[in-house]
Amino acid sequence: MQPHRVGRFAILIVGSCPLLLLRTACLILAVASLALPMNSHAETRAALVIGNNSYANLTRLANAINDSTAIGTELRKVGFAVMEMRDAAFVDMNGRLRAFLKTISNGGVGLFYFSGHGVQIDGRSFLVPIDYSLDTRRLSNGLISLPDFLDAVDAARPKLVVIVLDACRDDPFPAATSGSPPSRGLSEVARPLPAGTLVLYAASSNQTALDGIPGEKSRHGLFTGTLLDTIGRTELEIRDVAQRVRYIVMQKSRAIGHRQIPAIYDNVAAGEFYLARREPPPPRIGPAPNALPKIIKLMLPFAAGGPSDVLIRSTLPLLAKELKREVVAENLIDVQGDRIAAQLAGGPKDGSLLLVSPFAAAARRFRAEDKRLAPVAMLFDTPLSIAVNTRSSARTLGELVEGAKQGRRKLVMQVANPRGSPTDICGQQTAEKLGRGEIDVVRVNGEALAVKAVLDGVADIACVNTIALRSMIASQPNFGLKEVAEVRWSATPSTDALRVRATGPQGYDITAPNWLAVFAAAEVPTDVRETISAAISRLQRNSAFVAAAKRANGLPVSQDQATSDGLLNALRLGVALQDTN
């Protein structure tokens, strides 16, 4: 049977061990294989689901087959033709992976899920078949390598590839190994992702994934159990599924003192894909038109005419049109956010007074358990930039690291205080993801000092606010800095080609909460807050809004993030990142 051609869209969900890598893309695509059965939908959806429990020479697992079986069942419910394997040996896994890639080649839609053991060796991630036998001369013999598999996916040319790895358990190998021993958990992807690829790990690089929450009865690991609860949600686009799983796993593991934050690497082009078939949403029932005040004022806690002020004001007419109300803005410089919070709490409770708050101030209120304000919606992602001197030949993070290795020296990165600020989180995550042995992070009192250090050659890189940096570069063409990566929070991709690639497409899960969001007084009626939230959510798909945001170096957010629930989840995750850096 010939695979159905639909463009370039494939989904791979791998749960539990580094991916079995096929040696060459040419070999994979050249080998004839069994085609997966097709469903009757116009869009072909094929899935390969593998669960490995019974390892012959390594620690046996308890939940891998339970996980894979349940995932297969849920995928069938949402329209995938599923081929399953249990306790798969190396040769069998290779054959089925070839068949799978052949089926989704040239535009197919696919999903690959793997549950079992996974390891990293010399910075490369591998999935482990059940018949793996340790070869101390070459540990990777009989394993499947993620970089090789990505090469094969690139050659197969599916439209979208989502690779989800729930393979981040403790090192299953014996301690007595020669050469470079395996490392705990999986490594960063650390290479450019093929177009249309989204990779989801059960835990960030060098972290381990929990098989379950102690004391809770479950037949599934924490990550897969959460994924199972999320797959069928028709309102969630694939990126929102990944983000929701990340939030929930992070919160549950943190509650028992374990650090597990699923990693997301995203190079999916603009557009939407829903795991569950999406039906048209029912009409939203909101307050009567006269329930909203005639004039809505946004309080802006930053200077008039500054980059953030320009970003907000450039989109006010569009927000007013969406709300069918007059929307105005007032600046009141308030870094801590306390004065404006008090003003909202003591002001009208009809939604006529709102706050546009940056993450840092919102996080302070969250930590203080300040109940005066309620979340409405995230409005913009205001990304950060990893910048280098224009004299550097590096164009990407990978080239930056490779240049330092060739020079046999560590990189020096400067970030602005205080600890836990967005730029500090950016710097600490960059050091963790690139390797603490490759980079030193130095905190300084202000972004201006970090920028000056890179200009003067004292530091190699700095993590700075994108809006401010690009404003400086635009006003001074010979400014002396360039960007090698954009650090985003939003799950929404750009709709046009950017000058700078985000960290996700480069194979590094670096994120920092540097967004702007809307808050209201807690006493404002829920239906009023939801009406405003719904309008902000609709704006994220408005082409004029997106264009205005990008002209001011902001980014739209996903519709899920532009809700009170999505904003609260983002706030919780951002605070957790502060605590782990």
C-alpha positions as a printed NumPy array, in Angstrom:
array([[  0.   ,   0.   ,   0.   ],
       [  1.352,   3.407,  -0.936],
       [  1.488,   6.028,   1.804],
       [ -1.055,   8.822,   1.523],
       [  0.57 ,  12.121,   0.538],
       [ -0.6  ,  15.16 ,   2.458],
       [  2.309,  17.598,   2.57 ],
       [  4.7  ,  17.722,   5.489],
       [  3.217,  16.733,   8.847],
       [  4.292,  13.878,  11.134],
       [  4.008,  13.394,  14.863],
       [  6.338,  11.211,  16.869],
       [  5.671,  10.675,  20.544],
       [  8.441,   8.758,  22.23 ],
       [  7.976,   7.872,  25.82 ],
       [ 10.754,   6.358,  27.764],
       [ 14.285,   5.78 ,  26.333],
       [ 16.608,   7.586,  23.942],
       [ 15.49 ,   7.042,  20.409],
       [ 16.723,   4.111,  18.427],
       [ 18.604,   5.777,  15.645],
       [ 18.772,   4.394,  12.236],
       [ 22.275,   4.515,  10.854],
       [ 21.541,   6.441,   7.689],
       [ 18.483,   8.109,   6.257],
       [ 19.183,   6.506,   2.89 ],
       [ 19.169,   2.995,   4.355],
       [ 15.882,   3.616,   6.126],
       [ 14.095,   4.97 ,   3.123],
       [ 15.565,   2.362,   0.791],
       [ 14.377,  -0.654,   2.76 ],
       [ 10.96 ,  -1.879,   1.765],
       [  8.626,  -2.331,   4.69 ],
       [  5.093,  -3.066,   5.773],
       [  2.825,  -0.08 ,   5.33 ],
       [  0.548,   0.863,   8.192],
       [ -3.182,   0.575,   7.63 ],
       [ -4.799,   3.858,   6.691],
       [ -7.916,   5.358,   8.181],
       [-10.742,   6.922,   6.262],
       [-10.008,  10.526,   7.175],
       [ -8.75 ,  12.835,   4.458],
       [ -5.658,  13.46 ,   6.585],
       [ -3.668,  10.239,   7.02 ],
       [ -2.644,   9.606,  10.633],
       [ -0.276,   6.741,  11.352],
       [  1.18 ,   5.828,  14.743],
       [  3.91 ,   3.476,  15.901],
       [  3.738,   2.687,  19.628],
       [  6.476,   0.682,  21.388],
       [  6.726,  -0.336,  25.035],
       [  9.707,  -2.247,  26.488],
       [  9.559,  -3.83 ,  29.943],
       [ 11.447,  -7.138,  29.826],
       [ 15.094,  -6.215,  29.374],
       [ 17.325,  -9.251,  29.19 ],
       [ 20.482,  -7.653,  30.586],
       [ 19.264,  -4.422,  32.224],
       [ 16.801,  -3.466,  34.933],
       [ 13.274,  -4.542,  34.058],
       [ 10.577,  -1.873,  33.972],
       [  7.047,  -2.048,  35.374],
       [  5.007,   0.567,  33.521],
       [  6.416,   0.807,  29.98 ],
       [  3.959,  -1.607,  28.349],
       [  1.044,  -0.244,  30.363],
       [  2.016,   3.223,  29.159],
       [  2.353,   2.256,  25.496],
       [ -0.874,   0.222,  25.459],
       [ -2.871,   3.094,  26.93 ],
       [ -1.305,   5.574,  24.506],
       [ -2.228,   3.304,  21.583],
       [ -5.827,   3.134,  22.792],
       [ -6.1  ,   6.913,  23.107],
       [ -4.526,   7.488,  19.692],
       [ -7.081,   5.219,  18.051],
       [ -9.836,   7.266,  19.676],
       [ -8.513,  10.442,  18.057],
       [ -8.162,   8.979,  14.582],
       [ -4.724,   7.352,  14.305],
       [ -4.056,   3.992,  12.648],
       [ -1.846,   2.401,  15.297],
       [  0.811,  -0.299,  14.99 ],
       [  2.03 ,  -1.573,  18.375],
       [  5.135,  -3.399,  19.559],
       [  5.834,  -4.802,  23.027],
       [  9.255,  -5.861,  24.292],
       [ 10.908,  -5.127,  20.973],
       [ 14.387,  -6.361,  20.06 ],
       [ 16.858,  -4.294,  18.042],
       [ 16.203,  -5.857,  14.625],
       [ 12.419,  -5.672,  15.032],
       [ 12.513,  -2.061,  16.181],
       [ 14.695,  -1.118,  13.232],
       [ 12.317,  -2.764,  10.79 ],
       [  9.227,  -1.128,  12.214],
       [ 10.887,   2.277,  12.368],
       [ 11.784,   1.963,   8.692],
       [  8.188,   1.035,   7.919],
       [  6.913,   3.948,   9.946],
       [  9.159,   6.49 ,   8.249],
       [  8.255,   5.131,   4.839],
       [  4.562,   5.462,   5.681],
       [  4.794,   9.11 ,   6.746],
       [  7.338,  10.155,   4.115],
       [  6.623,  13.077,   1.805],
       [  3.955,  14.71 ,   3.914],
       [  2.33 ,  12.033,   6.068],
       [  1.008,  12.598,   9.572],
       [  2.486,  10.245,  12.127],
       [  2.98 ,   9.673,  15.801],
       [  5.739,   7.553,  17.336],
       [  5.587,   6.659,  21.009],
       [  8.315,   4.708,  22.803],
       [  8.365,   3.665,  26.455],
       [ 11.433,   1.923,  27.84 ],
       [ 15.029,   2.609,  28.849],
       [ 16.979,   5.574,  27.514],
       [ 20.502,   6.868,  28.093],
       [ 22.948,   9.503,  26.916],
       [ 26.485,   8.621,  25.884],
       [ 29.003,  11.335,  24.969],
       [ 26.192,  13.869,  24.787],
       [ 24.014,  11.756,  22.456],
       [ 20.665,  10.225,  23.403],
       [ 19.739,   6.599,  22.704],
       [ 16.739,   4.263,  23.038],
       [ 17.396,   0.78 ,  24.326],
       [ 15.882,  -2.413,  22.79 ],
       [ 15.194,  -5.307,  25.172],
       [ 18.032,  -7.464,  23.783],
       [ 20.723,  -4.837,  24.317],
       [ 23.952,  -6.378,  25.587],
       [ 26.576,  -4.066,  27.007],
       [ 29.677,  -3.798,  24.838],
       [ 32.231,  -1.965,  26.963],
       [ 34.362,  -1.263,  23.881],
       [ 31.523,   0.671,  22.216],
       [ 28.541,   1.34 ,  24.445],
       [ 26.314,   2.576,  21.633],
       [ 26.345,  -0.725,  19.73 ],
       [ 22.775,  -2.034,  19.597],
       [ 21.194,   1.299,  20.574],
       [ 19.237,   3.843,  18.545],
       [ 20.603,   7.391,  18.404],
       [ 18.353,  10.466,  18.378],
       [ 20.64 ,  12.525,  16.078],
       [ 20.643,   9.721,  13.481],
       [ 16.883,   9.344,  13.76 ],
       [ 16.432,  13.078,  13.188],
       [ 18.541,  12.752,  10.043],
       [ 16.231,   9.957,   8.885],
       [ 13.14 ,  12.042,   9.66 ],
       [ 14.615,  14.924,   7.675],
       [ 15.152,  12.637,   4.709],
       [ 11.624,  11.218,   4.987],
       [ 10.163,  14.748,   4.822],
       [  6.977,  14.49 ,   6.871],
       [  5.105,  17.742,   7.347],
       [  5.237,  17.826,  11.165],
       [  7.267,  15.643,  13.529],
       [  6.651,  15.633,  17.272],
       [  9.152,  13.432,  19.114],
       [  8.181,  12.879,  22.739],
       [ 10.743,  11.017,  24.838],
       [  9.621,   9.57 ,  28.148],
       [ 13.013,   7.912,  28.408],
       [ 14.672,   9.89 ,  31.131],
       [ 15.071,   7.285,  33.874],
       [ 18.199,   6.605,  35.906],
       [ 21.18 ,   5.142,  34.035],
       [ 20.354,   1.442,  33.613],
       [ 23.93 ,   0.4  ,  32.811],
       [ 26.252,  -1.341,  35.266],
       [ 28.706,   0.944,  37.029],
       [ 31.739,  -0.943,  35.695],
       [ 32.035,   0.479,  32.199],
       [ 35.159,   1.633,  30.453],
       [ 35.587,   4.764,  28.385],
       [ 33.016,   7.551,  28.702],
       [ 30.271,   6.194,  30.994],
       [ 26.581,   6.855,  30.261],
       [ 25.057,   9.908,  31.94 ],
       [ 21.835,  10.31 ,  33.873],
       [ 18.742,  11.191,  31.838],
       [ 18.82 ,  12.396,  28.24 ],
       [ 20.966,  15.104,  26.717],
       [ 19.901,  18.215,  24.86 ],
       [ 19.064,  17.618,  21.215],
       [ 21.898,  20.101,  20.569],
       [ 21.523,  20.18 ,  16.792],
       [ 19.24 ,  21.991,  14.355],
       [ 15.836,  20.339,  14.132],
       [ 14.372,  19.396,  10.759],
       [ 11.589,  21.719,   9.629],
       [  8.26 ,  20.712,  11.081],
       [  9.719,  18.977,  14.138],
       [  8.639,  19.205,  17.771],
       [ 10.523,  17.168,  20.379],
       [  9.096,  16.612,  23.863],
       [ 11.139,  14.988,  26.647],
       [  9.549,  13.602,  29.821],
       [ 12.177,  15.604,  31.731],
       [ 14.765,  18.225,  30.904],
       [ 18.282,  17.172,  29.993],
       [ 20.133,  15.422,  32.83 ],
       [ 16.912,  15.072,  34.854],
       [ 15.155,  11.788,  35.596],
       [ 11.461,  11.032,  35.102],
       [  9.296,   9.602,  37.867],
       [  7.542,   6.285,  37.273],
       [  4.767,   7.606,  39.483],
       [  3.941,   9.715,  42.536],
       [  4.718,   7.864,  45.779],
       [  1.523,   6.879,  47.541],
       [ -0.64 ,   7.283,  44.444],
       [ -2.03 ,   4.216,  42.727],
       [ -1.289,   4.42 ,  39.02 ],
       [ -0.384,   1.995,  36.258],
       [  1.46 ,   4.755,  34.404],
       [  4.522,   6.941,  34.81 ],
       [  3.954,  10.57 ,  35.786],
       [  4.688,  11.934,  32.315],
       [  2.651,   9.422,  30.305],
       [ -0.223,   9.521,  32.771],
       [ -0.387,  13.287,  32.311],
       [ -0.142,  12.952,  28.541],
       [ -3.013,  10.453,  28.552],
       [ -5.196,  12.973,  30.376],
       [ -4.367,  15.637,  27.773],
       [ -4.435,  13.86 ,  24.386],
       [ -8.219,  13.981,  24.026],
       [ -8.657,  17.69 ,  24.742],
       [ -9.994,  19.041,  21.474],
       [ -9.378,  22.681,  22.384],
       [ -5.598,  22.196,  22.709],
       [ -3.277,  22.586,  19.742],
       [ -0.193,  20.314,  19.801],
       [  2.04 ,  22.975,  21.368],
       [ -0.556,  23.623,  24.054],
       [ -0.704,  19.889,  24.771],
       [  3.066,  19.925,  25.309],
       [  2.897,  23.036,  27.495],
       [  0.029,  21.673,  29.61 ],
       [  1.885,  18.423,  30.19 ],
       [  4.969,  20.422,  31.169],
       [  3.037,  22.527,  33.704],
       [  1.296,  19.58 ,  35.364],
       [  4.355,  17.305,  35.554],
       [  6.443,  20.143,  36.957],
       [  3.862,  20.929,  39.644],
       [  3.276,  17.322,  40.731],
       [  6.969,  16.43 ,  40.878],
       [  7.848,  19.654,  42.684],
       [  5.217,  18.927,  45.34 ],
       [  7.207,  15.86 ,  46.441],
       [ 10.629,  17.489,  46.185],
       [ 11.613,  16.102,  42.758],
       [ 12.765,  18.231,  39.857],
       [ 11.136,  17.119,  36.601],
       [ 10.314,  19.72 ,  33.971],
       [  9.509,  18.258,  30.524],
       [ 11.615,  19.806,  27.767],
       [ 10.182,  21.154,  24.504],
       [ 12.163,  21.713,  21.289],
       [  9.954,  23.287,  18.624],
       [ 10.625,  23.955,  14.946],
       [  7.047,  23.605,  13.73 ],
       [  5.999,  26.205,  11.186],
       [  2.997,  28.461,  11.615],
       [ -0.275,  26.568,  11.553],
       [ -2.216,  24.317,  13.851],
       [ -2.405,  20.607,  14.56 ],
       [ -4.761,  19.028,  17.057],
       [ -4.2  ,  15.503,  18.331],
       [ -7.925,  15.171,  18.939],
       [-10.197,  15.986,  16.02 ],
       [-11.454,  19.444,  16.665],
       [-15.135,  20.263,  16.352],
       [-16.312,  23.872,  15.945],
       [-16.455,  25.39 ,  19.433],
       [-19.914,  26.181,  20.813],
       [-20.922,  29.844,  20.864],
       [-19.365,  31.577,  23.849],
       [-21.929,  32.82 ,  26.304],
       [-20.691,  36.001,  27.881],
       [-22.157,  39.042,  29.563],
       [-24.53 ,  41.312,  27.711],
       [-22.777,  44.069,  25.745],
       [-23.661,  46.65 ,  28.373],
       [-21.971,  44.552,  31.111],
       [-18.558,  45.886,  30.102],
       [-17.701,  49.47 ,  31.027],
       [-17.724,  52.016,  28.228],
       [-14.066,  52.924,  28.793],
       [-11.335,  50.484,  29.854],
       [ -8.035,  51.835,  31.14 ],
       [ -4.815,  49.814,  31.057],
       [ -2.27 ,  50.799,  33.69 ],
       [  1.272,  50.455,  32.312],
       [  4.039,  50.203,  34.956],
       [  6.823,  51.454,  32.665],
       [  7.955,  54.688,  31.088],
       [  5.971,  56.328,  28.31 ],
       [  7.682,  56.006,  24.949],
       [  9.792,  53.037,  26.02 ],
       [  9.869,  49.769,  24.032],
       [  7.216,  48.013,  26.143],
       [  4.987,  51.087,  26.087],
       [  5.239,  51.269,  22.302],
       [  4.359,  47.567,  22.035],
       [  1.2  ,  47.953,  24.133],
       [  0.006,  51.187,  22.565],
       [  0.502,  49.917,  19.013],
       [ -2.207,  47.321,  19.59 ],
       [ -4.709,  49.321,  21.677],
       [ -6.999,  50.129,  18.7  ],
       [ -7.23 ,  46.435,  17.868],
       [ -8.088,  45.514,  21.462],
       [-10.713,  48.269,  21.506],
       [-12.246,  46.943,  18.304],
       [-12.348,  43.392,  19.691],
       [-13.968,  44.527,  22.956],
       [-16.225,  47.082,  21.217],
       [-15.173,  49.556,  23.863],
       [-12.845,  52.534,  24.13 ],
       [ -9.463,  51.396,  25.505],
       [ -6.917,  53.89 ,  26.843],
       [ -3.556,  53.55 ,  28.608],
       [ -1.896,  55.393,  31.477],
       [  1.745,  55.117,  32.538],
       [  2.7  ,  54.88 ,  36.194],
       [  6.284,  53.736,  36.715],
       [  6.031,  51.009,  39.349],
       [  8.725,  48.327,  39.115],
       [  7.429,  46.353,  42.095],
       [  3.821,  46.655,  40.988],
       [  2.524,  47.384,  44.501],
       [  1.187,  50.897,  43.867],
       [ -0.848,  49.849,  40.847],
       [ -2.073,  46.709,  42.598],
       [ -3.357,  48.88 ,  45.435],
       [ -4.961,  51.255,  42.929],
       [ -6.813,  48.398,  41.228],
       [ -7.848,  46.83 ,  44.522],
       [ -9.257,  50.155,  45.747],
       [-10.782,  51.167,  42.436],
       [-13.929,  50.239,  40.499],
       [-14.821,  46.539,  40.29 ],
       [-16.419,  46.625,  36.836],
       [-13.312,  45.869,  34.722],
       [-12.733,  49.504,  33.783],
       [ -9.24 ,  49.457,  35.357],
       [ -6.731,  46.752,  34.385],
       [ -2.996,  46.209,  34.872],
       [ -0.505,  45.11 ,  32.217],
       [  2.104,  43.39 ,  34.351],
       [  5.5  ,  41.93 ,  33.461],
       [  6.346,  38.497,  34.817],
       [  8.755,  39.704,  37.523],
       [  6.145,  41.826,  39.321],
       [  3.461,  39.148,  38.903],
       [  5.837,  36.567,  40.402],
       [  6.448,  38.762,  43.452],
       [  2.703,  39.009,  44.085],
       [  2.305,  35.26 ,  43.567],
       [  5.034,  34.453,  46.089],
       [  3.52 ,  36.869,  48.614],
       [  0.138,  35.166,  48.126],
       [ -1.284,  38.57 ,  47.216],
       [ -4.998,  37.978,  46.522],
       [ -5.84 ,  41.527,  45.433],
       [ -5.515,  40.781,  41.696],
       [ -6.794,  37.979,  39.477],
       [ -5.201,  36.773,  36.217],
       [ -7.029,  37.629,  32.989],
       [ -4.759,  36.611,  30.082],
       [ -1.227,  36.716,  28.767],
       [ -1.05 ,  39.489,  26.174],
       [  2.425,  39.293,  24.6  ],
       [  5.572,  37.252,  24.773],
       [  8.474,  39.688,  25.01 ],
       [ 11.441,  37.412,  24.258],
       [ 15.046,  37.684,  25.345],
       [ 18.107,  37.558,  23.119],
       [ 21.421,  35.767,  23.491],
       [ 23.805,  38.312,  21.986],
       [ 27.472,  38.229,  20.966],
       [ 29.949,  40.731,  19.591],
       [ 29.649,  41.24 ,  15.832],
       [ 33.309,  40.215,  15.579],
       [ 32.284,  36.667,  16.509],
       [ 31.848,  34.309,  13.575],
       [ 29.203,  32.289,  15.443],
       [ 25.699,  32.4  ,  14.018],
       [ 24.099,  29.799,  16.291],
       [ 24.468,  28.434,  19.803],
       [ 26.097,  25.291,  18.439],
       [ 28.719,  27.297,  16.563],
       [ 29.354,  29.351,  19.688],
       [ 30.026,  26.25 ,  21.776],
       [ 32.123,  24.618,  19.08 ],
       [ 34.269,  27.74 ,  18.721],
       [ 34.965,  27.781,  22.456],
       [ 35.893,  24.089,  22.402],
       [ 38.301,  24.618,  19.546],
       [ 39.848,  27.486,  21.481],
       [ 39.993,  25.266,  24.59 ],
       [ 38.36 ,  27.841,  26.798],
       [ 35.095,  28.468,  28.605],
       [ 32.595,  31.053,  27.446],
       [ 31.798,  33.96 ,  29.77 ],
       [ 28.187,  35.099,  29.932],
       [ 26.942,  38.176,  31.768],
       [ 23.345,  38.572,  32.931],
       [ 21.58 ,  41.257,  34.93 ],
       [ 20.644,  40.914,  38.576],
       [ 18.617,  40.185,  40.586],
       [ 18.659,  36.431,  41.004],
       [ 15.498,  35.002,  39.477],
       [ 15.006,  37.854,  37.012],
       [ 14.112,  36.798,  33.444],
       [ 17.632,  37.53 ,  32.198],
       [ 19.113,  35.59 ,  35.123],
       [ 16.867,  32.6  ,  34.354],
       [ 17.919,  32.896,  30.713],
       [ 21.602,  32.896,  31.665],
       [ 21.383,  30.013,  34.128],
       [ 19.381,  27.883,  31.693],
       [ 21.808,  28.653,  28.887],
       [ 24.688,  27.489,  31.076],
       [ 22.815,  24.315,  32.037],
       [ 21.765,  23.455,  28.493],
       [ 25.081,  24.258,  26.826],
       [ 26.968,  22.55 ,  29.659],
       [ 28.242,  24.015,  32.901],
       [ 31.711,  22.95 ,  31.851],
       [ 31.452,  25.137,  28.755],
       [ 30.262,  28.449,  30.214],
       [ 30.588,  30.679,  33.278],
       [ 27.705,  32.984,  34.211],
       [ 28.459,  36.32 ,  35.897],
       [ 25.7  ,  38.478,  37.409],
       [ 26.028,  42.236,  37.012],
       [ 23.914,  45.176,  38.147],
       [ 21.96 ,  45.928,  35.001],
       [ 21.695,  44.916,  31.362],
       [ 23.708,  47.957,  30.286],
       [ 26.783,  46.568,  32.05 ],
       [ 26.292,  43.14 ,  30.441],
       [ 26.001,  44.722,  27.005],
       [ 29.107,  46.86 ,  27.599],
       [ 31.079,  43.78 ,  28.698],
       [ 30.337,  42.022,  25.406],
       [ 31.106,  45.161,  23.399],
       [ 34.431,  45.515,  25.232],
       [ 35.329,  41.837,  24.85 ],
       [ 35.225,  41.186,  28.598],
       [ 32.377,  38.702,  28.105],
       [ 31.487,  36.48 ,  25.157],
       [ 27.708,  36.558,  25.443],
       [ 24.902,  38.342,  27.251],
       [ 21.234,  37.591,  27.766],
       [ 19.284,  40.818,  27.273],
       [ 15.79 ,  42.06 ,  26.535],
       [ 15.055,  41.596,  22.827],
       [ 12.909,  44.709,  22.49 ],
       [ 15.607,  46.942,  23.983],
       [ 18.466,  45.277,  22.076],
       [ 16.775,  45.488,  18.697],
       [ 15.826,  49.093,  19.354],
       [ 19.501,  49.892,  19.97 ],
       [ 20.615,  47.97 ,  16.891],
       [ 17.996,  49.74 ,  14.741],
       [ 19.043,  53.2  ,  15.969],
       [ 22.779,  52.423,  15.745],
       [ 23.51 ,  50.162,  12.735],
       [ 27.128,  49.716,  13.875],
       [ 26.15 ,  49.015,  17.45 ],
       [ 28.521,  46.048,  17.747],
       [ 26.193,  43.263,  18.95 ],
       [ 24.28 ,  40.583,  17.088],
       [ 21.862,  37.866,  18.175],
       [ 22.604,  34.158,  17.934],
       [ 19.336,  32.969,  19.515],
       [ 15.952,  34.215,  20.62 ],
       [ 14.677,  32.881,  23.971],
       [ 10.893,  32.602,  23.87 ],
       [  8.139,  31.68 ,  26.282],
       [  5.219,  31.481,  23.894],
       [  4.082,  28.232,  22.295],
       [  3.061,  30.109,  19.15 ],
       [  5.53 ,  30.089,  16.235],
       [  6.274,  33.075,  14.048],
       [  4.318,  33.323,  10.842],
       [  7.267,  34.621,   8.882],
       [ 10.993,  33.994,   8.688],
       [ 12.897,  35.597,  11.553],
       [ 16.371,  37.035,  11.31 ],
       [ 17.308,  34.982,  14.354],
       [ 16.394,  31.364,  15.086],
       [ 14.822,  30.622,  18.438],
       [ 16.595,  28.243,  20.789],
       [ 14.086,  25.423,  20.191],
       [ 14.838,  24.974,  16.472],
       [ 18.535,  24.962,  17.383],
       [ 17.958,  21.959,  19.663],
       [ 18.165,  23.656,  23.074],
       [ 15.304,  23.891,  25.55 ],
       [ 16.013,  27.369,  26.89 ],
       [ 13.028,  29.391,  28.044],
       [ 12.527,  32.414,  30.255],
       [  9.298,  34.071,  31.466],
       [  9.555,  37.602,  30.114],
       [  5.933,  38.1  ,  29.099],
       [  3.356,  40.855,  29.603],
       [ -0.061,  39.889,  30.975],
       [ -3.34 ,  41.486,  31.993],
       [ -4.643,  41.374,  35.572],
       [ -7.844,  42.725,  37.119],
       [ -9.027,  43.375,  40.649],
       [-10.083,  40.066,  42.197],
       [-13.599,  41.437,  42.829],
       [-14.251,  42.061,  39.127],
       [-17.019,  39.606,  38.134],
       [-15.808,  36.392,  36.538],
       [-17.924,  36.85 ,  33.417],
       [-16.4  ,  40.286,  32.805],
       [-12.856,  38.924,  33.202],
       [-13.669,  36.007,  30.89 ],
       [-15.077,  38.341,  28.246],
       [-11.864,  40.372,  28.251],
       [ -9.795,  37.171,  28.229],
       [-11.767,  35.812,  25.252],
       [-11.14 ,  39.01 ,  23.304],
       [ -7.395,  38.837,  24.016],
       [ -7.373,  35.169,  22.983],
       [ -9.079,  35.969,  19.658],
       [ -6.55 ,  38.729,  19.022],
       [ -3.692,  36.21 ,  19.01 ],
       [ -5.043,  34.984,  15.649],
       [ -5.68 ,  38.455,  14.273],
       [ -3.142,  39.108,  11.513],
       [ -3.126,  42.857,  12.157],
       [ -2.441,  42.269,  15.867],
       [  0.349,  39.795,  15.118],
       [  1.941,  42.187,  12.622],
       [  1.755,  45.137,  15.033],
       [  3.302,  43.066,  17.82 ],
       [  6.179,  41.925,  15.623],
       [  6.909,  45.429,  14.404],
       [  7.445,  46.313,  18.071],
       [  9.516,  43.092,  18.614],
       [  6.818,  41.299,  20.582],
       [  5.279,  37.908,  19.843],
       [  1.71 ,  36.643,  20.061],
       [  0.942,  33.832,  22.479],
       [ -1.136,  30.694,  22.037],
       [ -4.869,  30.821,  22.627],
       [ -4.434,  28.582,  25.652],
       [ -1.895,  30.972,  27.159],
       [ -4.289,  33.86 ,  26.529],
       [ -6.663,  32.587,  29.227],
       [ -6.731,  33.055,  32.984],
       [ -5.931,  29.366,  33.519],
       [ -3.098,  29.403,  30.99 ],
       [ -1.656,  32.57 ,  32.535],
       [ -1.79 ,  31.064,  36.03 ],
       [  0.012,  27.932,  34.799],
       [  2.667,  30.085,  33.131],
       [  3.127,  32.046,  36.348],
       [  3.559,  28.85 ,  38.386],
       [  6.113,  27.444,  35.959],
       [  8.017,  30.725,  35.849],
       [  8.238,  30.799,  39.64 ],
       [  9.451,  27.176,  39.608],
       [ 12.19 ,  28.175,  37.162],
       [ 13.223,  30.962,  39.523],
       [ 13.567,  28.41 ,  42.306],
       [ 15.678,  26.014,  40.242],
       [ 18.169,  28.608,  39.025]])
